[in-house]
Amino acid sequence: MEYAKLDTATLAHVDDSYYYGAYCRRCKHFARLSLVKLRAHLGENFPLTKVRDRLRCERCGLREVVITFLAPNQRTGNVAYLFREEPQE
Ligand SMILES: [Zn+2]
């Protein structure tokens, strides 16, 4: 099975079986984002790589956001805990 890749996928290729987390360099705020909701906001043809440009920290407003993107086949081992978090807006 082929999974979507961050470099090439659009929001049409992913859903919340994927993990998309955003971390703020300044205030260390961290959130898991819902790819389903992002698709609803941005459209299914929106490239995954460009989602990062649209993000800003909801706490301090900084745009220096670090992304963690994981495919469903990566939800094992020491990153499995990430998938237990419910996605936020
Ligand atoms: Zn912040």
PDB file of the backbone (N, CA, C, O) and the ligand in Angstrom, with CONECT records:
HET     ZN  A 101       1
ATOM      1  N   MET A   1       0.835  -1.203   0.000  1.00  0.00           N
ATOM      2  CA  MET A   1       0.000   0.000   0.000  1.00  0.00           C
ATOM      3  C   MET A   1       0.867   1.249   0.000  1.00  0.00           C
ATOM      4  O   MET A   1       1.855   1.350   0.727  1.00  0.00           O
ATOM      5  N   GLU A   2       0.462   2.199  -0.843  1.00  0.00           N
ATOM      6  CA  GLU A   2       1.171   3.469  -0.932  1.00  0.00           C
ATOM      7  C   GLU A   2       0.507   4.504  -0.032  1.00  0.00           C
ATOM      8  O   GLU A   2      -0.707   4.701  -0.090  1.00  0.00           O
ATOM      9  N   TYR A   3       1.294   5.148   0.780  1.00  0.00           N
ATOM     10  CA  TYR A   3       0.759   6.208   1.616  1.00  0.00           C
ATOM     11  C   TYR A   3       1.138   7.565   1.054  1.00  0.00           C
ATOM     12  O   TYR A   3       2.143   7.711   0.359  1.00  0.00           O
ATOM     13  N   ALA A   4       0.320   8.548   1.366  1.00  0.00           N
ATOM     14  CA  ALA A   4       0.601   9.907   0.913  1.00  0.00           C
ATOM     15  C   ALA A   4       1.895  10.401   1.542  1.00  0.00           C
ATOM     16  O   ALA A   4       2.220  10.077   2.685  1.00  0.00           O
ATOM     17  N   LYS A   5       2.630  11.201   0.757  1.00  0.00           N
ATOM     18  CA  LYS A   5       3.872  11.790   1.258  1.00  0.00           C
ATOM     19  C   LYS A   5       3.704  13.294   1.401  1.00  0.00           C
ATOM     20  O   LYS A   5       3.003  13.944   0.625  1.00  0.00           O
ATOM     21  N   LEU A   6       4.360  13.815   2.403  1.00  0.00           N
ATOM     22  CA  LEU A   6       4.244  15.246   2.694  1.00  0.00           C
ATOM     23  C   LEU A   6       4.619  16.098   1.485  1.00  0.00           C
ATOM     24  O   LEU A   6       3.995  17.129   1.232  1.00  0.00           O
ATOM     25  N   ASP A   7       5.637  15.668   0.738  1.00  0.00           N
ATOM     26  CA  ASP A   7       6.151  16.475  -0.373  1.00  0.00           C
ATOM     27  C   ASP A   7       5.199  16.542  -1.553  1.00  0.00           C
ATOM     28  O   ASP A   7       5.171  17.542  -2.270  1.00  0.00           O
ATOM     29  N   THR A   8       4.418  15.488  -1.765  1.00  0.00           N
ATOM     30  CA  THR A   8       3.673  15.368  -3.019  1.00  0.00           C
ATOM     31  C   THR A   8       2.164  15.345  -2.849  1.00  0.00           C
ATOM     32  O   THR A   8       1.437  15.585  -3.813  1.00  0.00           O
ATOM     33  N   ALA A   9       1.679  15.064  -1.657  1.00  0.00           N
ATOM     34  CA  ALA A   9       0.239  14.871  -1.473  1.00  0.00           C
ATOM     35  C   ALA A   9      -0.509  16.203  -1.419  1.00  0.00           C
ATOM     36  O   ALA A   9       0.051  17.238  -1.058  1.00  0.00           O
ATOM     37  N   THR A  10      -1.783  16.147  -1.786  1.00  0.00           N
ATOM     38  CA  THR A  10      -2.692  17.244  -1.489  1.00  0.00           C
ATOM     39  C   THR A  10      -3.614  16.775  -0.361  1.00  0.00           C
ATOM     40  O   THR A  10      -3.554  15.626   0.077  1.00  0.00           O
ATOM     41  N   LEU A  11      -4.455  17.681   0.090  1.00  0.00           N
ATOM     42  CA  LEU A  11      -5.359  17.322   1.189  1.00  0.00           C
ATOM     43  C   LEU A  11      -6.372  16.254   0.772  1.00  0.00           C
ATOM     44  O   LEU A  11      -6.998  15.628   1.627  1.00  0.00           O
ATOM     45  N   ALA A  12      -6.535  16.044  -0.536  1.00  0.00           N
ATOM     46  CA  ALA A  12      -7.430  14.978  -0.998  1.00  0.00           C
ATOM     47  C   ALA A  12      -6.886  13.596  -0.633  1.00  0.00           C
ATOM     48  O   ALA A  12      -7.648  12.635  -0.529  1.00  0.00           O
ATOM     49  N   HIS A  13      -5.590  13.499  -0.443  1.00  0.00           N
ATOM     50  CA  HIS A  13      -4.943  12.190  -0.242  1.00  0.00           C
ATOM     51  C   HIS A  13      -4.873  11.764   1.209  1.00  0.00           C
ATOM     52  O   HIS A  13      -4.501  10.627   1.499  1.00  0.00           O
ATOM     53  N   VAL A  14      -5.217  12.637   2.112  1.00  0.00           N
ATOM     54  CA  VAL A  14      -5.017  12.339   3.531  1.00  0.00           C
ATOM     55  C   VAL A  14      -6.310  12.570   4.331  1.00  0.00           C
ATOM     56  O   VAL A  14      -7.188  13.330   3.923  1.00  0.00           O
ATOM     57  N   ASP A  15      -6.393  11.905   5.454  1.00  0.00           N
ATOM     58  CA  ASP A  15      -7.480  12.145   6.399  1.00  0.00           C
ATOM     59  C   ASP A  15      -6.899  11.985   7.800  1.00  0.00           C
ATOM     60  O   ASP A  15      -5.681  12.003   7.972  1.00  0.00           O
ATOM     61  N   ASP A  16      -7.749  11.831   8.782  1.00  0.00           N
ATOM     62  CA  ASP A  16      -7.233  11.811  10.149  1.00  0.00           C
ATOM     63  C   ASP A  16      -6.653  10.464  10.570  1.00  0.00           C
ATOM     64  O   ASP A  16      -6.355  10.255  11.746  1.00  0.00           O
ATOM     65  N   SER A  17      -6.493   9.553   9.612  1.00  0.00           N
ATOM     66  CA  SER A  17      -5.665   8.384   9.901  1.00  0.00           C
ATOM     67  C   SER A  17      -4.183   8.775   9.821  1.00  0.00           C
ATOM     68  O   SER A  17      -3.304   8.045  10.277  1.00  0.00           O
ATOM     69  N   TYR A  18      -3.940   9.937   9.232  1.00  0.00           N
ATOM     70  CA  TYR A  18      -2.594  10.508   9.236  1.00  0.00           C
ATOM     71  C   TYR A  18      -2.452  11.424  10.447  1.00  0.00           C
ATOM     72  O   TYR A  18      -3.433  11.923  10.999  1.00  0.00           O
ATOM     73  N   TYR A  19      -1.213  11.622  10.835  1.00  0.00           N
ATOM     74  CA  TYR A  19      -0.937  12.513  11.950  1.00  0.00           C
ATOM     75  C   TYR A  19      -0.312  13.791  11.425  1.00  0.00           C
ATOM     76  O   TYR A  19       0.667  13.744  10.680  1.00  0.00           O
ATOM     77  N   TYR A  20      -0.871  14.938  11.809  1.00  0.00           N
ATOM     78  CA  TYR A  20      -0.301  16.222  11.416  1.00  0.00           C
ATOM     79  C   TYR A  20      -0.252  17.108  12.655  1.00  0.00           C
ATOM     80  O   TYR A  20      -1.274  17.618  13.115  1.00  0.00           O
ATOM     81  N   GLY A  21       0.944  17.277  13.178  1.00  0.00           N
ATOM     82  CA  GLY A  21       1.111  18.047  14.400  1.00  0.00           C
ATOM     83  C   GLY A  21       1.899  19.311  14.131  1.00  0.00           C
ATOM     84  O   GLY A  21       2.791  19.329  13.284  1.00  0.00           O
ATOM     85  N   ALA A  22       1.568  20.367  14.855  1.00  0.00           N
ATOM     86  CA  ALA A  22       2.254  21.651  14.711  1.00  0.00           C
ATOM     87  C   ALA A  22       2.798  22.083  16.068  1.00  0.00           C
ATOM     88  O   ALA A  22       2.113  22.044  17.091  1.00  0.00           O
ATOM     89  N   TYR A  23       4.053  22.494  16.027  1.00  0.00           N
ATOM     90  CA  TYR A  23       4.765  22.858  17.252  1.00  0.00           C
ATOM     91  C   TYR A  23       5.369  24.243  17.086  1.00  0.00           C
ATOM     92  O   TYR A  23       6.020  24.517  16.078  1.00  0.00           O
ATOM     93  N   CYS A  24       5.164  25.109  18.052  1.00  0.00           N
ATOM     94  CA  CYS A  24       5.659  26.488  17.971  1.00  0.00           C
ATOM     95  C   CYS A  24       7.056  26.583  18.582  1.00  0.00           C
ATOM     96  O   CYS A  24       7.286  26.161  19.716  1.00  0.00           O
ATOM     97  N   ARG A  25       7.978  27.147  17.806  1.00  0.00           N
ATOM     98  CA  ARG A  25       9.354  27.282  18.283  1.00  0.00           C
ATOM     99  C   ARG A  25       9.474  28.241  19.451  1.00  0.00           C
ATOM    100  O   ARG A  25      10.344  28.077  20.307  1.00  0.00           O
ATOM    101  N   ARG A  26       8.600  29.249  19.491  1.00  0.00           N
ATOM    102  CA  ARG A  26       8.764  30.280  20.507  1.00  0.00           C
ATOM    103  C   ARG A  26       8.155  29.876  21.848  1.00  0.00           C
ATOM    104  O   ARG A  26       8.838  29.875  22.872  1.00  0.00           O
ATOM    105  N   CYS A  27       6.865  29.533  21.834  1.00  0.00           N
ATOM    106  CA  CYS A  27       6.196  29.322  23.114  1.00  0.00           C
ATOM    107  C   CYS A  27       5.977  27.844  23.416  1.00  0.00           C
ATOM    108  O   CYS A  27       5.417  27.493  24.455  1.00  0.00           O
ATOM    109  N   LYS A  28       6.423  26.971  22.494  1.00  0.00           N
ATOM    110  CA  LYS A  28       6.349  25.523  22.691  1.00  0.00           C
ATOM    111  C   LYS A  28       4.922  24.981  22.691  1.00  0.00           C
ATOM    112  O   LYS A  28       4.669  23.849  23.102  1.00  0.00           O
ATOM    113  N   HIS A  29       4.005  25.811  22.224  1.00  0.00           N
ATOM    114  CA  HIS A  29       2.639  25.327  22.097  1.00  0.00           C
ATOM    115  C   HIS A  29       2.596  24.227  21.049  1.00  0.00           C
ATOM    116  O   HIS A  29       3.254  24.320  20.013  1.00  0.00           O
ATOM    117  N   PHE A  30       1.819  23.185  21.322  1.00  0.00           N
ATOM    118  CA  PHE A  30       1.754  22.056  20.414  1.00  0.00           C
ATOM    119  C   PHE A  30       0.315  21.645  20.211  1.00  0.00           C
ATOM    120  O   PHE A  30      -0.466  21.611  21.162  1.00  0.00           O
ATOM    121  N   ALA A  31      -0.047  21.328  18.962  1.00  0.00           N
ATOM    122  CA  ALA A  31      -1.398  20.869  18.689  1.00  0.00           C
ATOM    123  C   ALA A  31      -1.393  19.866  17.552  1.00  0.00           C
ATOM    124  O   ALA A  31      -0.623  19.992  16.599  1.00  0.00           O
ATOM    125  N   ARG A  32      -2.253  18.873  17.659  1.00  0.00           N
ATOM    126  CA  ARG A  32      -2.515  18.014  16.519  1.00  0.00           C
ATOM    127  C   ARG A  32      -3.655  18.636  15.719  1.00  0.00           C
ATOM    128  O   ARG A  32      -4.697  18.988  16.272  1.00  0.00           O
ATOM    129  N   LEU A  33      -3.445  18.767  14.409  1.00  0.00           N
ATOM    130  CA  LEU A  33      -4.452  19.374  13.551  1.00  0.00           C
ATOM    131  C   LEU A  33      -5.227  18.292  12.809  1.00  0.00           C
ATOM    132  O   LEU A  33      -4.685  17.241  12.468  1.00  0.00           O
ATOM    133  N   SER A  34      -6.494  18.568  12.568  1.00  0.00           N
ATOM    134  CA  SER A  34      -7.326  17.647  11.806  1.00  0.00           C
ATOM    135  C   SER A  34      -7.153  17.905  10.318  1.00  0.00           C
ATOM    136  O   SER A  34      -7.456  18.995   9.833  1.00  0.00           O
ATOM    137  N   LEU A  35      -6.662  16.897   9.589  1.00  0.00           N
ATOM    138  CA  LEU A  35      -6.493  17.057   8.147  1.00  0.00           C
ATOM    139  C   LEU A  35      -7.846  17.121   7.445  1.00  0.00           C
ATOM    140  O   LEU A  35      -7.967  17.722   6.377  1.00  0.00           O
ATOM    141  N   VAL A  36      -8.850  16.509   8.037  1.00  0.00           N
ATOM    142  CA  VAL A  36     -10.203  16.579   7.473  1.00  0.00           C
ATOM    143  C   VAL A  36     -10.734  18.009   7.541  1.00  0.00           C
ATOM    144  O   VAL A  36     -11.349  18.501   6.594  1.00  0.00           O
ATOM    145  N   LYS A  37     -10.491  18.664   8.667  1.00  0.00           N
ATOM    146  CA  LYS A  37     -10.942  20.051   8.801  1.00  0.00           C
ATOM    147  C   LYS A  37     -10.123  20.986   7.921  1.00  0.00           C
ATOM    148  O   LYS A  37     -10.662  21.936   7.353  1.00  0.00           O
ATOM    149  N   LEU A  38      -8.818  20.721   7.804  1.00  0.00           N
ATOM    150  CA  LEU A  38      -7.986  21.539   6.922  1.00  0.00           C
ATOM    151  C   LEU A  38      -8.486  21.437   5.487  1.00  0.00           C
ATOM    152  O   LEU A  38      -8.518  22.429   4.758  1.00  0.00           O
ATOM    153  N   ARG A  39      -8.880  20.220   5.085  1.00  0.00           N
ATOM    154  CA  ARG A  39      -9.392  20.023   3.725  1.00  0.00           C
ATOM    155  C   ARG A  39     -10.685  20.819   3.533  1.00  0.00           C
ATOM    156  O   ARG A  39     -10.904  21.410   2.476  1.00  0.00           O
ATOM    157  N   ALA A  40     -11.527  20.831   4.548  1.00  0.00           N
ATOM    158  CA  ALA A  40     -12.783  21.570   4.468  1.00  0.00           C
ATOM    159  C   ALA A  40     -12.521  23.073   4.323  1.00  0.00           C
ATOM    160  O   ALA A  40     -13.264  23.777   3.639  1.00  0.00           O
ATOM    161  N   HIS A  41     -11.461  23.554   4.973  1.00  0.00           N
ATOM    162  CA  HIS A  41     -11.138  24.983   4.921  1.00  0.00           C
ATOM    163  C   HIS A  41     -10.419  25.364   3.632  1.00  0.00           C
ATOM    164  O   HIS A  41     -10.727  26.391   3.028  1.00  0.00           O
ATOM    165  N   LEU A  42      -9.465  24.542   3.209  1.00  0.00           N
ATOM    166  CA  LEU A  42      -8.529  24.930   2.158  1.00  0.00           C
ATOM    167  C   LEU A  42      -8.818  24.293   0.807  1.00  0.00           C
ATOM    168  O   LEU A  42      -8.301  24.745  -0.215  1.00  0.00           O
ATOM    169  N   GLY A  43      -9.639  23.252   0.793  1.00  0.00           N
ATOM    170  CA  GLY A  43      -9.946  22.569  -0.460  1.00  0.00           C
ATOM    171  C   GLY A  43      -9.070  21.361  -0.674  1.00  0.00           C
ATOM    172  O   GLY A  43      -7.949  21.302  -0.168  1.00  0.00           O
ATOM    173  N   GLU A  44      -9.578  20.381  -1.431  1.00  0.00           N
ATOM    174  CA  GLU A  44      -8.860  19.109  -1.539  1.00  0.00           C
ATOM    175  C   GLU A  44      -7.645  19.185  -2.448  1.00  0.00           C
ATOM    176  O   GLU A  44      -6.792  18.299  -2.407  1.00  0.00           O
ATOM    177  N   ASN A  45      -7.549  20.230  -3.270  1.00  0.00           N
ATOM    178  CA  ASN A  45      -6.380  20.355  -4.149  1.00  0.00           C
ATOM    179  C   ASN A  45      -5.232  21.113  -3.505  1.00  0.00           C
ATOM    180  O   ASN A  45      -4.213  21.365  -4.148  1.00  0.00           O
ATOM    181  N   PHE A  46      -5.391  21.477  -2.243  1.00  0.00           N
ATOM    182  CA  PHE A  46      -4.353  22.252  -1.555  1.00  0.00           C
ATOM    183  C   PHE A  46      -3.179  21.339  -1.192  1.00  0.00           C
ATOM    184  O   PHE A  46      -3.379  20.310  -0.546  1.00  0.00           O
ATOM    185  N   PRO A  47      -1.954  21.701  -1.598  1.00  0.00           N
ATOM    186  CA  PRO A  47      -0.790  20.846  -1.320  1.00  0.00           C
ATOM    187  C   PRO A  47      -0.460  20.797   0.170  1.00  0.00           C
ATOM    188  O   PRO A  47      -0.486  21.812   0.867  1.00  0.00           O
ATOM    189  N   LEU A  48      -0.155  19.612   0.627  1.00  0.00           N
ATOM    190  CA  LEU A  48       0.185  19.447   2.042  1.00  0.00           C
ATOM    191  C   LEU A  48       1.361  20.325   2.463  1.00  0.00           C
ATOM    192  O   LEU A  48       1.391  20.848   3.577  1.00  0.00           O
ATOM    193  N   THR A  49       2.324  20.479   1.562  1.00  0.00           N
ATOM    194  CA  THR A  49       3.519  21.250   1.914  1.00  0.00           C
ATOM    195  C   THR A  49       3.184  22.722   2.172  1.00  0.00           C
ATOM    196  O   THR A  49       3.905  23.414   2.890  1.00  0.00           O
ATOM    197  N   LYS A  50       2.073  23.193   1.573  1.00  0.00           N
ATOM    198  CA  LYS A  50       1.723  24.606   1.725  1.00  0.00           C
ATOM    199  C   LYS A  50       0.870  24.873   2.954  1.00  0.00           C
ATOM    200  O   LYS A  50       0.666  26.025   3.335  1.00  0.00           O
ATOM    201  N   VAL A  51       0.375  23.814   3.571  1.00  0.00           N
ATOM    202  CA  VAL A  51      -0.442  24.007   4.772  1.00  0.00           C
ATOM    203  C   VAL A  51       0.361  24.746   5.827  1.00  0.00           C
ATOM    204  O   VAL A  51      -0.161  25.612   6.530  1.00  0.00           O
ATOM    205  N   ARG A  52       1.624  24.399   5.928  1.00  0.00           N
ATOM    206  CA  ARG A  52       2.494  25.010   6.934  1.00  0.00           C
ATOM    207  C   ARG A  52       2.517  26.531   6.798  1.00  0.00           C
ATOM    208  O   ARG A  52       2.557  27.246   7.799  1.00  0.00           O
ATOM    209  N   ASP A  53       2.490  27.029   5.548  1.00  0.00           N
ATOM    210  CA  ASP A  53       2.516  28.480   5.321  1.00  0.00           C
ATOM    211  C   ASP A  53       1.275  29.175   5.863  1.00  0.00           C
ATOM    212  O   ASP A  53       1.293  30.376   6.137  1.00  0.00           O
ATOM    213  N   ARG A  54       0.201  28.411   6.016  1.00  0.00           N
ATOM    214  CA  ARG A  54      -1.057  29.000   6.472  1.00  0.00           C
ATOM    215  C   ARG A  54      -1.188  28.976   7.991  1.00  0.00           C
ATOM    216  O   ARG A  54      -2.110  29.567   8.552  1.00  0.00           O
ATOM    217  N   LEU A  55      -0.267  28.296   8.646  1.00  0.00           N
ATOM    218  CA  LEU A  55      -0.398  28.116  10.088  1.00  0.00           C
ATOM    219  C   LEU A  55       0.290  29.224  10.858  1.00  0.00           C
ATOM    220  O   LEU A  55       1.355  29.711  10.478  1.00  0.00           O
ATOM    221  N   ARG A  56      -0.341  29.603  11.936  1.00  0.00           N
ATOM    222  CA  ARG A  56       0.344  30.456  12.890  1.00  0.00           C
ATOM    223  C   ARG A  56      -0.066  29.971  14.270  1.00  0.00           C
ATOM    224  O   ARG A  56      -1.160  29.442  14.466  1.00  0.00           O
ATOM    225  N   CYS A  57       0.827  30.163  15.207  1.00  0.00           N
ATOM    226  CA  CYS A  57       0.574  29.684  16.561  1.00  0.00           C
ATOM    227  C   CYS A  57      -0.665  30.368  17.134  1.00  0.00           C
ATOM    228  O   CYS A  57      -0.784  31.593  17.110  1.00  0.00           O
ATOM    229  N   GLU A  58      -1.573  29.558  17.642  1.00  0.00           N
ATOM    230  CA  GLU A  58      -2.813  30.151  18.165  1.00  0.00           C
ATOM    231  C   GLU A  58      -2.574  30.839  19.503  1.00  0.00           C
ATOM    232  O   GLU A  58      -3.422  31.599  19.971  1.00  0.00           O
ATOM    233  N   ARG A  59      -1.450  30.584  20.109  1.00  0.00           N
ATOM    234  CA  ARG A  59      -1.163  31.195  21.407  1.00  0.00           C
ATOM    235  C   ARG A  59      -0.360  32.484  21.266  1.00  0.00           C
ATOM    236  O   ARG A  59      -0.735  33.499  21.854  1.00  0.00           O
ATOM    237  N   CYS A  60       0.745  32.474  20.496  1.00  0.00           N
ATOM    238  CA  CYS A  60       1.603  33.659  20.425  1.00  0.00           C
ATOM    239  C   CYS A  60       1.602  34.317  19.047  1.00  0.00           C
ATOM    240  O   CYS A  60       2.156  35.406  18.890  1.00  0.00           O
ATOM    241  N   GLY A  61       0.984  33.669  18.029  1.00  0.00           N
ATOM    242  CA  GLY A  61       0.857  34.285  16.718  1.00  0.00           C
ATOM    243  C   GLY A  61       2.067  34.133  15.821  1.00  0.00           C
ATOM    244  O   GLY A  61       2.061  34.607  14.685  1.00  0.00           O
ATOM    245  N   LEU A  62       3.105  33.478  16.318  1.00  0.00           N
ATOM    246  CA  LEU A  62       4.316  33.293  15.525  1.00  0.00           C
ATOM    247  C   LEU A  62       4.065  32.295  14.396  1.00  0.00           C
ATOM    248  O   LEU A  62       3.277  31.360  14.535  1.00  0.00           O
ATOM    249  N   ARG A  63       4.758  32.517  13.269  1.00  0.00           N
ATOM    250  CA  ARG A  63       4.604  31.610  12.137  1.00  0.00           C
ATOM    251  C   ARG A  63       5.718  30.559  12.073  1.00  0.00           C
ATOM    252  O   ARG A  63       5.756  29.755  11.141  1.00  0.00           O
ATOM    253  N   GLU A  64       6.604  30.561  13.036  1.00  0.00           N
ATOM    254  CA  GLU A  64       7.667  29.563  13.019  1.00  0.00           C
ATOM    255  C   GLU A  64       7.179  28.266  13.631  1.00  0.00           C
ATOM    256  O   GLU A  64       7.476  27.926  14.776  1.00  0.00           O
ATOM    257  N   VAL A  65       6.421  27.562  12.818  1.00  0.00           N
ATOM    258  CA  VAL A  65       5.767  26.346  13.265  1.00  0.00           C
ATOM    259  C   VAL A  65       6.489  25.136  12.674  1.00  0.00           C
ATOM    260  O   VAL A  65       6.788  25.101  11.481  1.00  0.00           O
ATOM    261  N   VAL A  66       6.760  24.168  13.505  1.00  0.00           N
ATOM    262  CA  VAL A  66       7.421  22.943  13.072  1.00  0.00           C
ATOM    263  C   VAL A  66       6.361  21.855  12.921  1.00  0.00           C
ATOM    264  O   VAL A  66       5.544  21.631  13.815  1.00  0.00           O
ATOM    265  N   ILE A  67       6.394  21.189  11.777  1.00  0.00           N
ATOM    266  CA  ILE A  67       5.377  20.191  11.469  1.00  0.00           C
ATOM    267  C   ILE A  67       5.896  18.776  11.712  1.00  0.00           C
ATOM    268  O   ILE A  67       7.042  18.450  11.405  1.00  0.00           O
ATOM    269  N   THR A  68       5.029  17.959  12.264  1.00  0.00           N
ATOM    270  CA  THR A  68       5.273  16.524  12.302  1.00  0.00           C
ATOM    271  C   THR A  68       4.181  15.844  11.492  1.00  0.00           C
ATOM    272  O   THR A  68       2.999  15.955  11.817  1.00  0.00           O
ATOM    273  N   PHE A  69       4.575  15.143  10.443  1.00  0.00           N
ATOM    274  CA  PHE A  69       3.611  14.448   9.590  1.00  0.00           C
ATOM    275  C   PHE A  69       3.945  12.959   9.583  1.00  0.00           C
ATOM    276  O   PHE A  69       5.076  12.565   9.298  1.00  0.00           O
ATOM    277  N   LEU A  70       2.957  12.149   9.897  1.00  0.00           N
ATOM    278  CA  LEU A  70       3.174  10.707   9.941  1.00  0.00           C
ATOM    279  C   LEU A  70       2.048   9.982   9.218  1.00  0.00           C
ATOM    280  O   LEU A  70       0.873  10.317   9.373  1.00  0.00           O
ATOM    281  N   ALA A  71       2.426   8.981   8.426  1.00  0.00           N
ATOM    282  CA  ALA A  71       1.441   8.138   7.740  1.00  0.00           C
ATOM    283  C   ALA A  71       0.931   7.066   8.700  1.00  0.00           C
ATOM    284  O   ALA A  71       1.565   6.778   9.716  1.00  0.00           O
ATOM    285  N   PRO A  72      -0.232   6.471   8.366  1.00  0.00           N
ATOM    286  CA  PRO A  72      -0.807   5.449   9.265  1.00  0.00           C
ATOM    287  C   PRO A  72       0.146   4.289   9.547  1.00  0.00           C
ATOM    288  O   PRO A  72       0.103   3.696  10.625  1.00  0.00           O
ATOM    289  N   ASN A  73       0.999   3.968   8.585  1.00  0.00           N
ATOM    290  CA  ASN A  73       1.932   2.852   8.798  1.00  0.00           C
ATOM    291  C   ASN A  73       3.087   3.228   9.718  1.00  0.00           C
ATOM    292  O   ASN A  73       3.918   2.386  10.057  1.00  0.00           O
ATOM    293  N   GLN A  74       3.135   4.494  10.118  1.00  0.00           N
ATOM    294  CA  GLN A  74       4.201   4.935  11.035  1.00  0.00           C
ATOM    295  C   GLN A  74       3.706   5.057  12.468  1.00  0.00           C
ATOM    296  O   GLN A  74       4.444   5.493  13.351  1.00  0.00           O
ATOM    297  N   ARG A  75       2.445   4.670  12.698  1.00  0.00           N
ATOM    298  CA  ARG A  75       1.887   4.857  14.034  1.00  0.00           C
ATOM    299  C   ARG A  75       2.246   3.696  14.951  1.00  0.00           C
ATOM    300  O   ARG A  75       1.391   3.154  15.651  1.00  0.00           O
ATOM    301  N   THR A  76       3.482   3.334  14.939  1.00  0.00           N
ATOM    302  CA  THR A  76       3.969   2.246  15.770  1.00  0.00           C
ATOM    303  C   THR A  76       5.168   2.734  16.579  1.00  0.00           C
ATOM    304  O   THR A  76       5.660   3.843  16.372  1.00  0.00           O
ATOM    305  N   GLY A  77       5.621   1.909  17.484  1.00  0.00           N
ATOM    306  CA  GLY A  77       6.837   2.207  18.222  1.00  0.00           C
ATOM    307  C   GLY A  77       6.707   3.474  19.031  1.00  0.00           C
ATOM    308  O   GLY A  77       5.671   3.726  19.646  1.00  0.00           O
ATOM    309  N   ASN A  78       7.767   4.276  19.031  1.00  0.00           N
ATOM    310  CA  ASN A  78       7.816   5.399  19.956  1.00  0.00           C
ATOM    311  C   ASN A  78       7.032   6.615  19.490  1.00  0.00           C
ATOM    312  O   ASN A  78       7.009   7.625  20.193  1.00  0.00           O
ATOM    313  N   VAL A  79       6.382   6.553  18.319  1.00  0.00           N
ATOM    314  CA  VAL A  79       5.498   7.652  17.926  1.00  0.00           C
ATOM    315  C   VAL A  79       4.027   7.258  18.051  1.00  0.00           C
ATOM    316  O   VAL A  79       3.148   8.073  17.770  1.00  0.00           O
ATOM    317  N   ALA A  80       3.747   6.039  18.462  1.00  0.00           N
ATOM    318  CA  ALA A  80       2.359   5.581  18.553  1.00  0.00           C
ATOM    319  C   ALA A  80       1.539   6.472  19.480  1.00  0.00           C
ATOM    320  O   ALA A  80       0.347   6.679  19.253  1.00  0.00           O
ATOM    321  N   TYR A  81       2.168   6.991  20.509  1.00  0.00           N
ATOM    322  CA  TYR A  81       1.440   7.821  21.463  1.00  0.00           C
ATOM    323  C   TYR A  81       0.853   9.067  20.815  1.00  0.00           C
ATOM    324  O   TYR A  81      -0.164   9.585  21.276  1.00  0.00           O
ATOM    325  N   LEU A  82       1.483   9.553  19.751  1.00  0.00           N
ATOM    326  CA  LEU A  82       0.990  10.764  19.092  1.00  0.00           C
ATOM    327  C   LEU A  82      -0.421  10.568  18.554  1.00  0.00           C
ATOM    328  O   LEU A  82      -1.224  11.501  18.544  1.00  0.00           O
ATOM    329  N   PHE A  83      -0.717   9.360  18.111  1.00  0.00           N
ATOM    330  CA  PHE A  83      -2.008   9.110  17.485  1.00  0.00           C
ATOM    331  C   PHE A  83      -3.135   8.998  18.496  1.00  0.00           C
ATOM    332  O   PHE A  83      -4.306   8.984  18.117  1.00  0.00           O
ATOM    333  N   ARG A  84      -2.806   8.921  19.746  1.00  0.00           N
ATOM    334  CA  ARG A  84      -3.864   8.845  20.749  1.00  0.00           C
ATOM    335  C   ARG A  84      -4.476  10.219  21.023  1.00  0.00           C
ATOM    336  O   ARG A  84      -5.544  10.325  21.625  1.00  0.00           O
ATOM    337  N   GLU A  85      -3.790  11.260  20.578  1.00  0.00           N
ATOM    338  CA  GLU A  85      -4.343  12.600  20.762  1.00  0.00           C
ATOM    339  C   GLU A  85      -5.445  12.867  19.733  1.00  0.00           C
ATOM    340  O   GLU A  85      -5.293  12.548  18.553  1.00  0.00           O
ATOM    341  N   GLU A  86      -6.518  13.433  20.176  1.00  0.00           N
ATOM    342  CA  GLU A  86      -7.578  13.829  19.261  1.00  0.00           C
ATOM    343  C   GLU A  86      -7.165  15.099  18.511  1.00  0.00           C
ATOM    344  O   GLU A  86      -6.615  16.025  19.107  1.00  0.00           O
ATOM    345  N   PRO A  87      -7.434  15.138  17.204  1.00  0.00           N
ATOM    346  CA  PRO A  87      -7.104  16.349  16.455  1.00  0.00           C
ATOM    347  C   PRO A  87      -7.897  17.552  16.944  1.00  0.00           C
ATOM    348  O   PRO A  87      -9.050  17.433  17.358  1.00  0.00           O
ATOM    349  N   GLN A  88      -7.249  18.719  16.886  1.00  0.00           N
ATOM    350  CA  GLN A  88      -7.935  19.967  17.218  1.00  0.00           C
ATOM    351  C   GLN A  88      -8.252  20.721  15.947  1.00  0.00           C
ATOM    352  O   GLN A  88      -7.944  20.263  14.846  1.00  0.00           O
ATOM    353  N   GLU A  89      -8.860  21.860  16.100  1.00  0.00           N
ATOM    354  CA  GLU A  89      -9.224  22.669  14.936  1.00  0.00           C
ATOM    355  C   GLU A  89      -8.000  23.024  14.123  1.00  0.00           C
ATOM    356  O   GLU A  89      -8.111  23.703  13.103  1.00  0.00           O
TER     357      GLU A  89
HETATM  358 ZN    ZN A 101       3.556  30.132  20.005  1.00  0.00          ZN2+
END
